[in-house]
Amino acid sequence: MQSFNLLCRLLDLDPQDHETFYCSLKTRLTSWRAKALWTKLDKRTCHKEYKKGQACVGTKCLIIGGGPCGLRTAIELALLGAKVVVIEKRDTFSRNNVLHLWPYTIHDLKGLGAKKFYGKFCAGAIDHISIRQLQLMLLKIALLVAVEFHVNVEFVELLEPPENQENDGPGWRAEIRPADHPVANIDFDVVVGADGRRNTLEGENSGGMGG
């Protein structure tokens, strides 16, 4: 994260400007390695489902949990044109459990440029990867498509908007720790719980797949 933030400062880019960040970054980073990555990502963003990044314009999404599921969901929402914020209560990726990847998952990740970040990704007959390595790859992709990622931020509960409010009133907000974090002041249209079996989003099935 520190390297990414430093890069943004050096290039005078605002990573929170989700509508223009990706295109602006492409024009600044033009090495052959970067161009190969842009080609891969551009091919993915051209899928008709994304409607050229306009499918979810104006939608603000909060993802609770920065595991593989949370990050992959964040990337998809960003490609659809939404503003996406991910909060993660940890400050490091330390889960070295090895995951088996199904063929369609490998195909999906390669389409997002996984091998550009990790050349050994599923080379030959290899069909597994550590959770930590998968998180690192997905985080890098997420940052490129302007997903906001905040560590050391813990979700407490969802705050509903007032029932009698007008249309321009506050939306759904998240009570978080620390309470003075900027994310606490954002109104969200969509909230996704991806913080594992002990998910803290009320109403979600606690037996769901971990993120």
N, C-alpha and C positions, 0 to 999 in steps of 0.2 A: 504494500500500500504506500509506503514511504517513497519508493522509486517511482510509482505511478504519479503520485502527487507532485514530486519534483519535476517529472517530465511535463506535466500539465503547466506548471509554473514557467518552465523554460520555454515552452511553446506558446505561452500566454493564452491558454485555453481553459474554459470553465467546464469541468466535467459534469456539473449539475445542469448545464444547458442541454437537456436530453434531445432536443429537436435538431440541433446542428452539430453536436459534438463529434459524432462519428465521421461525418463528411469533412469537418474541419481537420480532424486528426489525419484523415487520409491524405489531405493536400499537404500536410506538413511532414509526414513520414513517407519517404519515397525510395528507400533502399530496396534492393531486389527482394530481400526477405519480407519486408513490409508489404511490397506489392503482391507477393505470392499469397500472403494472408488476406489482403483486401480482395483479391480475386475470389478466394474461397468464400469469404463472408458475403461478398456482393452476390455471388451465385445463390447463396441461401436466402438472402433478403428479397430476391426476385420472385420467390414463390408467391403464387397468386393469393394465397390465404392472408398474406400480410398486407395486401393492397398498398404496396409501396410504402409501408410504415404508417399508413393512415387508418388502419382498422380500429385502433383504440386511442386515437389522438384525444387528448383532454382527460384521459382516465389516469387517476393516481392510485398506485398499488403498493401495499405494504406486504413484504414477505417476512414472516417470523422464522428465523433460522437460516444459517448460511451453509447447510450441508449440501450434498449433491442435488437432492430434490429441490431445495429452495433456490439454489443458484440456477439450475436448469429452467425452473419455472420463471425466474426473473428474466433470463435471457429471452425466453419466448415472448413474454409480455412486452419487453423492450422492442423486440423486432416487430411487434404489432403496433408500436407507436406510443405505448403508455409510458408515463413517468413511473419508475420503479425504485423503491427503497427497500433494502434488505438490512435487517438488524440481527446481530449475532452476539450472544452474551459472552462467548469466549473471545480471546484475542489471538489465538493461534490455531492452526490446523494440526492436530496431533493424533488423529485416528489412523492408525496404520493397518487396520483390518483390511484384508484383501477381498475385493468384490469380483464375482463372476459377472461378465457383461454378455448379454444376449446379442446375437448378430445385429438386430435392428438398432440396439443401443450403440454398438460400435459404429454402424453406418451413420447414425445421427450425429455422434460426436466428431467423426471424421469430417462430416459436412460443415461443422462449425470451426474447423481448423485445428482440431486437437493435435494432429501430428506436427503442426507448425510450432507448437509450444513444447511438445514432448515427442521427440522423434521415434522413441521406442514404443509408442502407444500401439498396443495390439499388433505388433509386427509378427508376421508369419502366423503360426498357430496360437499365439498368445491371446487369451480372451479374458484376462483379469487385470486388475489394477488396484492399488491401495486407495483407500478413501481419501487420504491426504493428498495424493498426487492428482486424483480426480477433482477434488475441491480446488486445488491450485489452478488447474487448467480452466475449469469453469469460471473461477473468479476473474482470471485474465480476460476471458471472452466477455464476461459480464461488464467489466470496466470499460472495454472498448465500445460497447453499445450503450454507454452512459447509465448503467445501473449504479445507484448510490449504495455503497456498502459501509455499514457502521459496526465496529466491534465494541465490545464492552458495553453493550446496550441490551438490557433485559426487558422483555415484554411482561407486563403485569396483568393488564386486562384491557378489554375494548370498551371505549366510552361512546355510548350511543348519542346521536344528535337529539336535541329536544323535540318532542312529538309535535309541538305547536309552532315550530319555526317556519319561517318563510323559505322559499326556494334558494335564496342566496345566503342562508344561514350556515353555521358550521356543520361539517359532515362528520363522518366517523373518525375518531381519534384514538390513539393508543396511549394508555398510561404506561410509562416505562421508567426504568432506573438507568441512569440518573434522571430525575424528574425535569431538570433544566436543559436536557438535550434538545436541539432544534427539531428533531423528528416528532417530539411531543406536540408541536404546534402545527403539524400538517394535517389537513383534512383528506381522508382517503375514501375512494369509491369502492375499492376491493381490498380485502385482507385475507391472506393465505397463511395458514398455520403449517409450517414445515420444520418444526422443532422436535421431531421424533415422537416416540411412543408416549413421552410425558408431555405431550403438547399442552400449551397453556391457553389456547384459544377456546373459550367456552362454547360447548355445543358440538365440537368435533369428536369423532370417534377415536378414543385413546388407543384403540388396537390397530390403527392405520399404519401404513408404511413409514418407517423412519426417514428423516431427511438428512 
